[in-house]
Amino acid sequence: MTKNPTVLKWLEEMKELLGPKDVMWIDGSNEQTEALRKEACESGELIKLNQELLPDCYLHRTNPNDVARVEDRTFICTTKKEDAGPTNNWCAPDEMYKKLYNIARGSYNGKTMYIIPYSMGPIGSPLAKIGIEVTDSIYVVLNMLIMTRVSPEVMDVLGDSNDWVRCLHSRCDIDPEGRYICQFPEDNTIISVNSGYGGNVLLGKKCFALRIASYQGWKEGWMAEHMLILGLENPKGEVKYIAAAFPSACGKTNLAMLIPPEYLRKKGYKIWTVGDDIAWMRIGPDGRLYAINPENGFFGVAPGTNEKSNYNALASTKKGTIFTNVAHDLSNNTVWWEGLNKDLPQNANDWKGNKWDASKFNKADKSTYAANPNSRFTAPAKNCPCISEEFDKGEGVPISAIVFGGRRAKTAPLVYQSKSWENGVFVGSAMASETTAAAAGAVGVVRRDPMAMLPFCGYNMADYFQHWLDMGKKLGDKAPKIFNVNWFRTDDEGNFLWPGFGDNMRVLNWIIDRCEGNADAIETAIGYVPKPEDIDLTDLDMDMDTLKGILTVDKDMWLKECAEIEEHYKKFGDKLPKELREQLNTVKANLEK
C-alpha cells in the first residue's frame, strides 16, 4: 500500500508491540467491507438488521462499563505541563508512552491488526489531513469507513510526507481502570486503550479532528473548531455560510439540519448542511475564512431524534448506518430508542441485550430505558436530504458569520452581535450554559465552555484565545462577524419564550442581513441587538412585547455575569490575553454608565 518510510517504520513498531496473528490493510472497497460485516455478524460483534427496512444497517452493543467519552481518562501529553494548560489532564510523554505500551503489549495476540489509512476532509483537499489508525476491532473499521474517507488514494496523496497522525487503538480487556485516551500533539500521535466505545476509539473524530488538529492549527495558522457549518440560501439563490459552536444539549445538530418554517420555505429559503460537528477553517487566497467539514459522516445521539425534532438526521440513518447501544425491536428486526416515536416496542431487547419490559418504562427513571441515554448512530453524511453540494468539494466554503450560543434562562438575549472581532473572541471565551435536568447534578448551574472547546482543546486554552485574536488580525476587515444566540430564554414559570427549531431561521436571516449591511441594530452594553421589527414574526404565535422582552439586556444580571467571567478567567493566570481582560472591563464600564 505504501513505500512511505515513516509509515512503514511505525507499522513495524506497532506489529512488534501488539503481536497480531494477521495484518490487513483497509481499502474501502465494497467487497472487503462486506466480508468484514459478515465476519462481525458471525462473531456477534454486530447484529444484521432488517435489510428491506434498513439496508446495510447493523446494531452493536458496547460493554456496559464503556458507553461514553471518559474525560477524566483523557490526557494531553506535552513536554511542558503549561503547554497543556489548566483545562486539560496532563502527563509527561515518556511516562505515558511507557504506561500505554505496557498496557497494549501483546494485546493483538491471535487477532488481526487492521490498518486504516484515512483522510480528514476530501482526499487531496488543501484543507485536509491524513491519519493512519491501527485497531483490533472490526466495529472501529466499519465506523471509520463511515466517518472518514478511506481509500488507497490516501497513501498516494501522502507520498513520502511525514505529515500524518499515528493512531493506535487496542480494546485490551475493556478495563475502566486501564482505560486511557491520550493525545501527543508534539508527535502527531493518539493512543486509546481499554475502550470500544466510538467516542474513545474512532480516533479521527474528537481526538484528531479537534485535539490534535487544534494544536496543528495553532502551529500552522489555521483553526480546528467544534462547530457546525450550514449554508443559508435566500429566494434569489444566493448562499451564505455560517459556522456555529454550542455546548451539548443546545440544539447544534438540529440547527445544522434545520428545516425552515413553512412561510419561509414557500418564499424559497433553504438550509444546506456542510457539517454538524467540526469545522476546519483556513484563510483563502482572497483573504476570507474558508471552512470544510473534515468528517464524512454523523456520529449522532439517538435518543430524542425523531421526524419532528430532526427529520434530516433521522433520514440519514435509513441506510448504511451502524447503531450503537439502542434497543433491538425483535418484531421487525429494526431499532428503537426513547423519543423515536410513542409506540413502545412490545417485543424488544434493551441496549444490553436483555428482554425489555415496556410496561415498566418510566420516563423519569433512565434505568428503565430501552436505549442507553448516550446511544448513537454512525450514518453517512451523503444520506442527509439537505447535504450541501459543497460537502465533497474540498475548497471549503467562505464563512460570513461565526455564531456562539448556550442555554441561558434569563441572561443572554435571543441574539446579539459582537462589537468587533476582539469583542467576539471575548464572547466565545466566556460562553456558558446552564445545566438541565438531563445532566447529572444540580439544575441551573452555569458551566463555562469556551467556544464549546473545553474538552477538546489540544493545548493551553489561554494560547487558544490568543490564536483566535491573531487570526482576527490576519483576517482584518475580511473577518466573519461574530454573534451570540440563546434559544432558551424562559418566563417565570420556566416556559420557553422562543419557539426554536425551524423558527431559528428567522434569527439566522437577521444575522446574514447584518453581515450584508442590510439590517439596523440597537447598541447595548454587551453588543448590537436587533430592532424588534427586524425579526420576521410572520405566521408566528408571538407578540412584539414578548420579542422585545427576549432581546433585553438586564444590567444587574450582566454585572453578576461579569463577576463570574472574572472568576472564570483567573484559572488562566498571566497567560490570559490582555485584550480579553480589557474587553471584560469595557463591558463592565458600559453596564455601569
C-alpha positions as CSV (number, residue, x, y, z in Angstrom):
1,M,0.0,0.0,0.0
2,T,2.9,2.4,0.6
3,K,6.6,3.0,0.4
4,N,6.5,5.9,2.9
5,P,9.4,5.2,5.2
6,T,7.8,6.9,8.3
7,V,4.6,4.9,7.8
8,L,6.5,1.6,7.4
9,K,8.7,2.2,10.4
10,W,5.8,3.0,12.7
11,L,3.8,0.0,11.4
12,E,6.7,-2.3,12.2
13,E,6.9,-0.9,15.7
14,M,3.2,-1.5,16.2
15,K,3.4,-5.1,14.9
16,E,6.3,-5.8,17.3
17,L,4.4,-4.1,20.2
18,L,1.0,-5.6,19.6
19,G,1.9,-9.1,18.3
20,P,-1.0,-9.7,15.8
21,K,-1.6,-13.0,14.1
22,D,-2.6,-11.3,10.8
23,V,-2.4,-7.8,9.3
24,M,-5.0,-6.3,6.9
25,W,-4.9,-3.0,5.1
26,I,-8.3,-1.5,4.8
27,D,-9.0,-0.2,1.2
28,G,-12.6,1.0,1.5
29,S,-13.8,-1.4,-1.2
30,N,-17.3,-2.9,-1.1
31,E,-16.0,-6.4,-1.3
32,Q,-13.7,-6.0,1.7
33,T,-16.4,-4.1,3.7
34,E,-19.0,-6.8,3.1
35,A,-16.5,-9.6,4.2
36,L,-15.8,-7.7,7.4
37,R,-19.5,-7.1,8.1
38,K,-20.1,-10.9,7.6
39,E,-17.3,-11.8,10.0
40,A,-18.5,-9.3,12.6
41,C,-22.0,-10.8,12.5
42,E,-20.7,-14.3,12.8
43,S,-18.6,-13.4,15.9
44,G,-21.6,-11.5,17.5
45,E,-19.8,-8.1,17.2
46,L,-22.7,-6.9,15.0
47,I,-26.3,-7.8,14.5
48,K,-27.6,-7.5,10.9
49,L,-30.9,-5.6,10.8
50,N,-33.9,-5.9,8.5
51,Q,-32.3,-5.3,5.1
52,E,-35.5,-4.3,3.5
53,L,-36.4,-1.6,6.0
54,L,-32.8,-0.6,6.9
55,P,-30.4,-1.7,4.1
56,D,-26.8,-2.1,5.1
57,C,-27.6,-1.2,8.7
58,Y,-26.3,-3.0,11.8
59,L,-26.6,-2.9,15.6
60,H,-23.6,-3.0,18.0
61,R,-23.5,-3.2,21.8
62,T,-20.5,-1.9,23.8
63,N,-19.6,-3.2,27.2
64,P,-21.9,-1.6,29.8
65,N,-18.8,-0.1,31.5
66,D,-17.9,1.6,28.3
67,V,-20.7,3.8,26.9
68,A,-19.4,7.4,26.8
69,R,-16.3,9.6,26.4
70,V,-14.1,9.5,29.6
71,E,-12.8,13.0,30.2
72,D,-11.1,12.1,33.4
73,R,-9.1,9.5,31.4
74,T,-8.3,11.8,28.5
75,F,-4.8,13.3,28.6
76,I,-2.8,15.9,26.6
77,C,0.8,14.8,26.8
78,T,3.2,17.6,26.0
79,T,6.8,18.1,27.1
80,K,5.9,21.1,29.3
81,K,2.9,20.9,31.5
82,E,2.0,24.6,30.9
83,D,1.5,23.8,27.2
84,A,-1.4,21.5,28.1
85,G,-2.9,24.3,30.2
86,P,-5.2,24.4,33.2
87,T,-8.2,22.8,31.5
88,N,-6.6,19.5,30.4
89,N,-5.3,16.5,32.2
90,W,-1.5,16.3,31.6
91,C,1.2,13.7,31.7
92,A,4.8,13.7,30.5
93,P,5.0,11.9,27.1
94,D,7.8,9.5,28.2
95,E,5.9,8.4,31.2
96,M,2.6,8.0,29.4
97,Y,4.1,6.1,26.4
98,K,5.7,3.6,28.8
99,K,2.4,3.1,30.7
100,L,0.3,2.7,27.5
101,Y,2.8,0.4,25.8
102,N,2.8,-1.8,28.8
103,I,-1.0,-2.0,28.7
104,A,-1.1,-2.6,24.9
105,R,1.9,-5.0,24.7
106,G,0.8,-8.4,23.1
107,S,-2.9,-7.3,23.1
108,Y,-3.4,-8.3,19.5
109,N,-2.2,-11.9,20.2
110,G,-4.3,-14.2,18.0
111,K,-6.1,-11.3,16.4
112,T,-5.9,-9.3,13.1
113,M,-4.3,-5.8,13.1
114,Y,-6.4,-3.7,10.8
115,I,-4.6,-0.7,9.2
116,I,-6.9,2.2,8.2
117,P,-5.4,4.9,6.0
118,Y,-7.9,7.8,6.2
119,S,-8.3,11.4,5.1
120,M,-10.0,14.0,7.3
121,G,-11.6,16.2,4.7
122,P,-12.0,15.4,0.9
123,I,-8.9,13.4,-0.3
124,G,-6.4,15.8,-1.8
125,S,-8.1,18.9,-0.4
126,P,-5.5,21.6,0.6
127,L,-7.5,21.8,3.9
128,A,-7.4,18.1,4.6
129,K,-5.1,16.0,6.8
130,I,-4.2,12.3,6.8
131,G,-4.2,9.7,9.6
132,I,-3.5,6.0,9.9
133,E,-5.3,4.1,12.6
134,V,-4.4,0.5,13.7
135,T,-7.1,-1.3,15.6
136,D,-8.2,-4.9,16.6
137,S,-11.9,-4.1,16.2
138,I,-14.0,-4.6,13.1
139,Y,-16.6,-2.3,14.7
140,V,-13.9,0.5,14.6
141,V,-13.0,-0.3,11.0
142,L,-16.6,-0.1,9.8
143,N,-17.3,3.1,11.7
144,M,-14.1,4.7,10.4
145,L,-15.3,3.8,6.8
146,I,-18.4,5.9,7.5
147,M,-16.9,8.8,9.5
148,T,-13.7,9.3,7.4
149,R,-12.6,8.9,3.8
150,V,-10.8,5.6,3.5
151,S,-9.1,4.7,0.2
152,P,-5.7,3.6,-1.3
153,E,-5.7,7.2,-2.7
154,V,-4.9,8.5,0.8
155,M,-1.5,6.9,0.7
156,D,-0.9,8.3,-2.8
157,V,-1.7,11.8,-1.6
158,L,0.6,11.3,1.4
159,G,3.5,10.2,-0.7
160,D,6.7,10.3,1.4
161,S,5.5,13.1,3.7
162,N,5.7,12.7,7.5
163,D,2.6,15.0,8.0
164,W,0.2,12.3,9.2
165,V,-1.3,11.3,12.5
166,R,-0.4,8.0,14.2
167,C,-3.4,6.4,15.8
168,L,-3.2,3.3,17.9
169,H,-6.3,1.7,19.3
170,S,-6.5,-1.6,21.3
171,R,-9.5,-3.0,23.0
172,C,-7.3,-4.8,25.5
173,D,-9.7,-6.0,28.3
174,I,-12.2,-3.1,28.2
175,D,-11.0,-2.4,31.8
176,P,-12.1,1.0,33.0
177,E,-9.1,1.1,35.4
178,G,-6.7,0.8,32.4
179,R,-8.7,3.0,30.1
180,Y,-6.8,5.9,28.6
181,I,-7.3,8.2,25.6
182,C,-4.1,10.1,25.1
183,Q,-3.0,12.8,22.6
184,F,0.6,13.6,22.0
185,P,0.3,16.8,19.9
186,E,4.1,17.3,19.5
187,D,4.3,13.8,18.0
188,N,1.1,13.7,15.9
189,T,0.1,10.6,17.9
190,I,-3.1,9.3,19.6
191,I,-3.3,6.2,21.7
192,S,-6.6,4.7,23.0
193,V,-6.6,1.6,25.2
194,N,-9.3,-0.5,27.0
195,S,-12.3,1.1,25.3
196,G,-14.6,0.0,22.4
197,Y,-17.0,3.0,22.5
198,G,-17.0,5.2,19.4
199,G,-16.2,8.5,21.1
200,N,-13.0,7.0,22.5
201,V,-11.9,4.8,19.6
202,L,-12.9,6.5,16.3
203,L,-9.6,8.4,16.6
204,G,-10.3,10.6,13.6
205,K,-13.1,12.2,15.5
206,K,-12.6,14.4,18.6
207,C,-9.0,13.0,19.2
208,F,-7.6,14.0,15.8
209,A,-10.2,16.5,14.3
210,L,-10.2,18.6,17.4
211,R,-7.4,17.9,20.0
212,I,-4.6,17.2,17.6
213,A,-5.9,19.5,14.8
214,S,-6.4,22.4,17.2
215,Y,-2.7,22.2,18.1
216,Q,-1.7,21.8,14.4
217,G,-3.9,24.8,13.5
218,W,-2.2,26.9,16.3
219,K,1.3,26.0,14.9
220,E,0.3,26.3,11.2
221,G,-2.0,29.3,11.3
222,W,-5.5,27.8,10.8
223,M,-8.4,26.8,13.1
224,A,-10.0,23.5,14.1
225,E,-13.3,24.2,15.8
226,H,-16.2,22.3,17.4
227,M,-18.6,24.0,15.0
228,L,-21.4,23.1,12.6
229,I,-21.3,24.6,9.1
230,L,-24.6,25.5,7.3
231,G,-25.4,27.3,4.1
232,L,-28.4,29.6,4.1
233,E,-30.0,30.0,0.6
234,N,-32.2,33.0,0.0
235,P,-35.0,33.3,-2.6
236,K,-32.6,34.7,-5.1
237,G,-30.5,31.5,-4.9
238,E,-27.6,33.2,-3.0
239,V,-26.0,31.0,-0.3
240,K,-24.2,32.4,2.7
241,Y,-22.3,30.2,5.2
242,I,-22.4,30.2,9.0
243,A,-20.2,28.3,11.4
244,A,-21.7,27.9,14.9
245,A,-20.5,26.5,18.3
246,F,-22.8,25.3,21.1
247,P,-22.2,23.2,24.2
248,S,-24.1,19.8,24.3
249,A,-27.9,19.9,24.7
250,C,-28.2,23.3,22.9
251,G,-29.6,22.0,19.6
252,K,-26.4,22.0,17.4
253,T,-27.4,19.1,15.1
254,N,-30.9,20.4,14.8
255,L,-29.6,23.8,13.7
256,A,-27.1,22.2,11.2
257,M,-30.0,20.4,9.5
258,L,-32.7,23.0,10.1
259,I,-35.9,22.9,8.1
260,P,-37.2,26.5,7.6
261,P,-40.8,27.2,8.7
262,E,-43.4,26.8,6.0
263,Y,-43.8,30.6,5.5
264,L,-40.0,31.0,4.7
265,R,-39.9,27.7,2.8
266,K,-42.7,28.9,0.4
267,K,-40.7,32.1,-0.1
268,G,-37.7,30.0,-1.3
269,Y,-35.4,29.9,1.8
270,K,-33.4,26.7,2.2
271,I,-30.7,25.4,4.6
272,W,-27.8,23.2,3.3
273,T,-25.7,21.1,5.8
274,V,-22.0,21.2,5.3
275,G,-21.2,19.8,8.8
276,D,-22.9,19.0,12.0
277,D,-20.0,18.9,14.5
278,I,-16.5,20.0,13.4
279,A,-15.1,22.8,11.2
280,W,-11.5,23.3,9.9
281,M,-11.0,26.9,8.8
282,R,-8.2,28.5,6.8
283,I,-7.7,31.9,5.2
284,G,-8.2,31.5,1.5
285,P,-6.4,33.2,-1.4
286,D,-8.9,36.1,-1.3
287,G,-8.2,36.7,2.4
288,R,-11.6,35.3,3.6
289,L,-12.0,32.4,6.1
290,Y,-12.9,29.1,4.4
291,A,-14.3,26.1,6.2
292,I,-14.5,22.3,5.5
293,N,-16.1,19.6,7.5
294,P,-13.3,17.1,8.0
295,E,-15.7,14.3,8.7
296,N,-17.6,12.1,6.2
297,G,-20.5,11.0,8.5
298,F,-22.6,11.9,11.5
299,F,-21.9,10.3,14.9
300,G,-25.2,11.4,16.4
301,V,-27.1,10.9,19.7
302,A,-30.1,8.6,19.0
303,P,-32.5,9.4,21.9
304,G,-34.7,12.3,21.1
305,T,-34.0,12.1,17.4
306,N,-37.3,11.8,15.5
307,E,-39.2,13.0,12.5
308,K,-40.3,16.2,14.3
309,S,-37.1,17.1,16.2
310,N,-34.7,16.4,13.3
311,Y,-36.3,14.9,10.2
312,N,-33.0,15.2,8.2
313,A,-30.9,13.4,10.9
314,L,-33.4,10.6,11.1
315,A,-33.5,10.2,7.3
316,S,-29.7,10.0,7.3
317,T,-29.9,6.8,9.4
318,K,-32.1,4.8,6.9
319,K,-29.2,3.1,5.1
320,G,-25.5,2.2,5.7
321,T,-25.8,3.1,9.4
322,I,-24.3,1.4,12.5
323,F,-26.5,1.8,15.6
324,T,-24.7,1.5,19.0
325,N,-26.5,0.8,22.3
326,V,-30.0,1.4,21.0
327,A,-32.9,-1.1,21.6
328,H,-33.4,-4.0,19.2
329,D,-37.1,-4.3,18.1
330,L,-37.4,-8.0,17.5
331,S,-40.9,-7.8,16.0
332,N,-39.4,-6.5,12.7
333,N,-35.6,-6.7,13.4
334,T,-35.2,-2.9,13.5
335,V,-34.1,-0.4,16.2
336,W,-35.8,1.8,18.7
337,W,-34.9,4.5,21.2
338,E,-36.7,6.8,23.6
339,G,-38.1,9.7,21.7
340,L,-38.2,7.9,18.3
341,N,-42.0,7.6,18.5
342,K,-44.7,7.0,21.1
343,D,-45.0,3.3,20.3
344,L,-43.1,1.3,22.9
345,P,-41.9,-1.9,21.3
346,Q,-43.6,-4.9,23.0
347,N,-41.0,-7.4,21.8
348,A,-37.6,-5.9,22.2
349,N,-34.1,-6.4,23.8
350,D,-32.7,-3.4,25.6
351,W,-29.2,-1.9,24.8
352,K,-27.5,-4.6,27.0
353,G,-29.3,-7.4,25.0
354,N,-31.8,-8.3,27.8
355,K,-35.5,-8.7,27.3
356,W,-37.1,-5.3,27.8
357,D,-40.4,-4.9,29.6
358,A,-42.3,-1.9,28.1
359,S,-44.8,-1.9,31.0
360,K,-42.1,-0.9,33.5
361,F,-40.9,2.1,31.4
362,N,-40.8,5.3,33.5
363,K,-39.8,8.4,31.7
364,A,-38.3,9.8,34.9
365,D,-36.1,6.7,35.6
366,K,-33.4,6.2,33.0
367,S,-32.6,2.7,34.4
368,T,-36.0,1.6,32.8
369,Y,-35.0,2.9,29.3
370,A,-34.6,0.5,26.4
371,A,-31.8,2.5,24.8
372,N,-28.7,3.9,26.6
373,P,-29.2,7.7,27.0
374,N,-25.9,8.2,25.0
375,S,-26.7,5.6,22.4
376,R,-25.5,6.6,18.9
377,F,-25.9,6.3,15.2
378,T,-23.0,6.4,12.7
379,A,-24.5,7.5,9.4
380,P,-23.0,8.5,6.1
381,A,-23.4,12.3,5.6
382,K,-24.3,11.8,1.9
383,N,-27.6,10.2,3.2
384,C,-28.7,13.6,4.6
385,P,-31.5,15.1,2.4
386,C,-30.1,18.6,2.9
387,I,-26.4,17.8,2.4
388,S,-24.6,20.7,0.7
389,E,-23.2,20.2,-2.8
390,E,-20.1,21.9,-1.4
391,F,-19.6,19.0,1.1
392,D,-17.2,16.9,-1.0
393,K,-15.5,19.7,-3.0
394,G,-12.5,20.4,-0.7
395,E,-12.0,24.1,-1.4
396,G,-14.1,25.0,1.6
397,V,-17.0,27.5,1.9
398,P,-16.5,31.2,2.8
399,I,-17.8,31.9,6.3
400,S,-19.8,35.1,6.7
401,A,-20.7,34.7,10.4
402,I,-19.5,32.8,13.4
403,V,-22.2,32.1,16.0
404,F,-21.7,31.2,19.7
405,G,-24.6,30.0,21.9
406,G,-25.6,28.5,25.1
407,R,-28.6,27.7,27.3
408,R,-29.4,30.7,29.5
409,A,-32.9,31.1,31.1
410,K,-32.6,34.9,31.7
411,T,-29.2,36.4,30.9
412,A,-28.4,36.4,27.2
413,P,-30.8,37.9,24.7
414,L,-32.2,35.9,21.8
415,V,-29.3,37.2,19.6
416,Y,-26.7,39.9,19.7
417,Q,-23.7,40.8,17.5
418,S,-20.3,41.5,19.0
419,K,-18.8,45.0,18.5
420,S,-15.5,43.7,17.0
421,W,-13.5,40.5,16.4
422,E,-11.8,41.0,19.8
423,N,-15.2,41.5,21.4
424,G,-16.4,38.4,19.7
425,V,-13.5,36.3,21.0
426,F,-14.4,37.6,24.5
427,V,-18.0,36.5,23.9
428,G,-16.7,33.0,22.9
429,S,-14.2,32.8,25.7
430,A,-17.0,33.4,28.3
431,M,-19.5,31.1,26.6
432,A,-21.7,29.3,29.1
433,S,-24.7,27.0,29.5
434,E,-27.0,26.3,32.4
435,T,-27.3,22.6,33.4
436,T,-30.6,21.0,32.6
437,A,-32.4,18.1,34.3
438,A,-30.8,15.9,31.6
439,A,-27.4,16.5,33.1
440,A,-26.2,14.9,36.3
441,G,-26.1,17.2,39.4
442,A,-27.9,20.4,40.2
443,V,-30.1,22.2,37.7
444,G,-29.4,25.8,36.6
445,V,-25.7,25.7,37.4
446,V,-23.7,27.9,34.9
447,R,-20.9,25.9,33.2
448,R,-18.3,27.8,31.2
449,D,-17.4,26.1,28.0
450,P,-15.3,28.5,25.9
451,M,-16.1,28.1,22.2
452,A,-17.6,24.7,23.1
453,M,-14.0,23.5,23.1
454,L,-13.4,22.8,26.8
455,P,-13.0,19.0,26.5
456,F,-11.4,19.3,23.0
457,C,-8.7,21.9,23.0
458,G,-5.3,20.2,22.5
459,Y,-3.2,22.8,24.1
460,N,-3.3,25.7,26.7
461,M,-6.7,27.4,26.3
462,A,-5.1,30.8,27.0
463,D,-2.9,30.3,24.0
464,Y,-6.0,29.2,22.1
465,F,-7.7,32.5,22.9
466,Q,-4.6,34.3,21.7
467,H,-4.6,32.2,18.5
468,W,-8.2,33.5,17.9
469,L,-7.1,37.1,18.4
470,D,-4.1,36.5,16.0
471,M,-6.4,35.0,13.3
472,G,-8.6,38.1,13.6
473,K,-5.6,40.4,12.9
474,K,-4.7,38.3,9.8
475,L,-8.2,38.4,8.5
476,G,-8.6,42.2,9.1
477,D,-11.8,43.6,7.6
478,K,-12.5,40.3,5.9
479,A,-13.1,38.6,9.2
480,P,-16.6,37.0,9.7
481,K,-18.9,38.9,12.0
482,I,-19.4,37.2,15.4
483,F,-22.8,36.7,17.1
484,N,-24.3,35.0,20.1
485,V,-27.7,33.3,20.2
486,N,-29.8,32.0,23.0
487,W,-32.9,30.0,22.0
488,F,-33.6,29.2,25.7
489,R,-35.0,32.4,27.4
490,T,-37.8,31.4,29.7
491,D,-40.7,33.1,31.6
492,D,-41.1,32.9,35.3
493,E,-42.8,29.5,35.1
494,G,-39.8,28.1,33.1
495,N,-41.6,28.0,29.7
496,F,-39.5,28.8,26.7
497,L,-40.4,32.1,25.1
498,W,-38.9,31.5,21.7
499,P,-40.3,28.6,19.6
500,G,-36.8,27.4,18.4
501,F,-36.3,24.6,15.9
502,G,-37.1,25.7,12.3
503,D,-38.1,29.2,13.5
504,N,-34.4,29.8,14.4
505,M,-34.2,30.6,10.7
506,R,-35.7,34.0,11.4
507,V,-32.7,34.8,13.6
508,L,-30.2,33.4,11.0
509,N,-31.8,35.7,8.4
510,W,-31.2,38.8,10.6
511,I,-27.6,37.6,11.2
512,I,-27.0,37.4,7.4
513,D,-28.7,40.7,6.9
514,R,-26.2,42.2,9.4
515,C,-23.3,40.7,7.6
516,E,-24.5,42.1,4.3
517,G,-25.2,45.6,5.8
518,N,-28.9,45.2,5.3
519,A,-30.2,45.4,8.8
520,D,-30.0,48.0,11.6
521,A,-29.4,47.3,15.2
522,I,-29.5,48.8,18.7
523,E,-26.3,49.2,20.6
524,T,-26.3,47.9,24.1
525,A,-23.6,47.4,26.8
526,I,-22.8,43.9,25.5
527,G,-23.2,44.3,21.7
528,Y,-25.8,45.0,19.0
529,V,-29.3,43.6,19.4
530,P,-31.9,43.6,16.6
531,K,-34.6,46.2,16.3
532,P,-37.6,44.0,17.2
533,E,-39.4,44.9,13.9
534,D,-36.4,43.4,12.0
535,I,-37.1,39.9,13.3
536,D,-39.7,38.5,11.0
537,L,-42.6,37.1,13.1
538,T,-45.0,36.3,10.2
539,D,-47.2,33.3,11.0
540,L,-45.6,33.0,14.4
541,D,-47.8,33.0,17.5
542,M,-45.7,35.6,19.3
543,D,-46.4,39.2,20.1
544,M,-44.0,42.1,19.8
545,D,-43.8,42.6,23.6
546,T,-42.6,39.1,24.1
547,L,-39.9,39.5,21.4
548,K,-38.8,42.8,23.0
549,G,-38.6,41.0,26.3
550,I,-36.2,38.3,25.0
551,L,-34.0,41.0,23.4
552,T,-33.5,42.9,26.6
553,V,-30.1,43.2,28.4
554,D,-30.6,43.2,32.2
555,K,-27.9,45.4,33.8
556,D,-27.8,43.7,37.2
557,M,-27.8,40.2,35.7
558,W,-24.9,41.2,33.4
559,L,-22.9,42.7,36.2
560,K,-23.2,39.4,38.1
561,E,-22.2,37.7,34.8
562,C,-19.1,39.8,34.5
563,A,-18.1,38.9,38.1
564,E,-18.4,35.2,37.1
565,I,-16.4,35.7,33.9
566,E,-13.7,37.4,36.1
567,E,-13.6,34.2,38.2
568,H,-13.5,32.0,35.1
569,Y,-10.5,34.0,33.8
570,K,-8.5,33.5,37.0
571,K,-7.6,29.9,36.1
572,F,-5.6,31.2,33.1
573,G,-3.4,33.4,35.2
574,D,-0.9,35.7,33.4
575,K,-1.3,33.8,30.1
576,L,-4.8,35.2,29.6
577,P,-4.5,37.7,26.7
578,K,-4.8,41.2,27.9
579,E,-7.3,42.0,25.2
580,L,-9.9,39.7,26.9
581,R,-9.4,41.4,30.3
582,E,-9.8,44.8,28.5
583,Q,-13.0,43.6,26.8
584,L,-14.4,42.5,30.2
585,N,-13.5,45.9,31.8
586,T,-15.2,47.7,28.8
587,V,-18.4,45.7,29.2
588,K,-18.5,46.4,32.9
589,A,-17.9,50.1,32.3
590,N,-20.7,50.1,29.7
591,L,-23.1,48.5,32.1
592,E,-22.3,50.9,34.9
593,K,-22.8,54.0,32.7
